[in-house]
Amino acid sequence: MGFYRDQVLPRATNVVLANREFAKIRKRVASRLSGEVLEVGFGSGLNVPYYPPEVERVLAVDPATVGRRLAEKRVAESPVPVEYLGLDAAALPLSNDCVDHVLVTWTLCTIPDVVRALAEMRRVLRPGGQLHFVEHGLSPDPKVARWQDRLNPLQRSFAGGCNLNRPIDRLVEAAGFEMENLRTYYDQGVRALGYMYEGVATKSEDGLHRASGVAGCGAGEGPGGAAPARDRGARGPGTVGP
Ligand SMILES: C[S@@+](CC[C@H](N)C(=O)[O-])C[C@H]1O[C@@H](n2cnc3c(N)ncnc32)[C@H](O)[C@@H]1O
């Protein structure tokens, strides 16, 4: 990663994605989180103020470690503990079936191997666990979609690999999630840049991954390895509902 991608972009994102409109969306998307939460693309922690009190712990994944510095104040002020877990959503250092929810905001556009990353999110979610997301992506309007295709190379080079034209709903469903609810709408800005997908999807029952003999949520970075696992045996799929 170069200086621009490593140092400039996370700071720019910290400003651009901190507006009032996005704050309302963040609050909505985070409102149904509880228990053990994995946040993919944690960035500078702009979702932290919106974690509801029912959240016990957030495990954060993001390759841009400068975001951690930018997030320091938000994390310090949050009653919800945040632990940095790793750098790449496509290879999550967690055992199967161990988190209650996954939160992802404006990140599926950027993850290079988004198919693998979604498969990983599904793998680590407990049965019945949910993915909460807001993302921009492919517009259903062919005219707008054509512009998205045209602008995509430019967007990718200036916005750290961010794609304008990913079909977020189809990607989520293809990864083995059932859409519980989905709202799509245009953001207030340029249509090609802001077709939003906001929703909740549940880990479908088909083809569930079985826990690989590892009890609980092994989480943590570095040689110290996993943080102590909570006993998750008592928690049934019924703990999360609409
Ligand atoms: C547009 S920013 C959004 C940040 C944050 N989610 C927010 O809403 O403010 C996209 C984020 O995705 C992160 N990202 C890129 N590749 C990733 C990967 N392979 N795994 C996890 N996060 C990734 C970037 O570092 C960046 O922080």
The ligand as a MOL file (V3000), in Angstrom:
LIG
                    3D

  0  0  0     0  0            999 V3000
M  V30 BEGIN CTAB
M  V30 COUNTS 27 29 0 0 0
M  V30 BEGIN ATOM
M  V30 1 C -15.1240 3.4770 2.6240 0
M  V30 2 S -14.2790 2.8080 3.9940 0 CHG=1
M  V30 3 C -15.6180 2.5630 5.1710 0
M  V30 4 C -15.1270 2.5460 6.6010 0
M  V30 5 C -16.2150 2.3200 7.6650 0
M  V30 6 N -16.8800 1.0420 7.4870 0
M  V30 7 C -17.2230 3.4330 7.6940 0
M  V30 8 O -18.4160 3.1880 7.4730 0
M  V30 9 O -16.8280 4.5720 7.9660 0 CHG=-1
M  V30 10 C -13.9260 1.1390 3.4700 0
M  V30 11 C -13.1160 0.3730 4.4740 0
M  V30 12 O -12.9200 -0.9630 4.0080 0
M  V30 13 C -11.6550 -1.3660 4.4490 0
M  V30 14 N -11.2120 -2.5830 3.7490 0
M  V30 15 C -10.6020 -2.6720 2.5480 0
M  V30 16 N -10.2530 -3.9440 2.2850 0
M  V30 17 C -10.6540 -4.6900 3.3490 0
M  V30 18 C -10.5530 -6.0740 3.6860 0
M  V30 19 N -9.9710 -6.9650 2.8500 0
M  V30 20 N -11.0550 -6.4930 4.8670 0
M  V30 21 C -11.6450 -5.6160 5.7070 0
M  V30 22 N -11.7680 -4.2960 5.4450 0
M  V30 23 C -11.2820 -3.8250 4.2840 0
M  V30 24 C -10.8140 -0.1260 4.1700 0
M  V30 25 O -9.5540 -0.1430 4.8130 0
M  V30 26 C -11.7280 0.9670 4.6920 0
M  V30 27 O -11.5400 1.2450 6.0510 0
M  V30 END ATOM
M  V30 BEGIN BOND
M  V30 1 1 1 2
M  V30 2 1 2 3
M  V30 3 1 2 10
M  V30 4 1 3 4
M  V30 5 1 4 5
M  V30 6 1 5 6
M  V30 7 1 5 7
M  V30 8 2 7 8
M  V30 9 1 7 9
M  V30 10 1 10 11
M  V30 11 1 11 12
M  V30 12 1 11 26
M  V30 13 1 12 13
M  V30 14 1 13 14
M  V30 15 1 13 24
M  V30 16 1 14 15
M  V30 17 1 14 23
M  V30 18 2 15 16
M  V30 19 1 16 17
M  V30 20 1 17 18
M  V30 21 2 17 23
M  V30 22 1 18 19
M  V30 23 2 18 20
M  V30 24 1 20 21
M  V30 25 2 21 22
M  V30 26 1 22 23
M  V30 27 1 24 25
M  V30 28 1 24 26
M  V30 29 1 26 27
M  V30 END BOND
M  V30 END CTAB
M  END
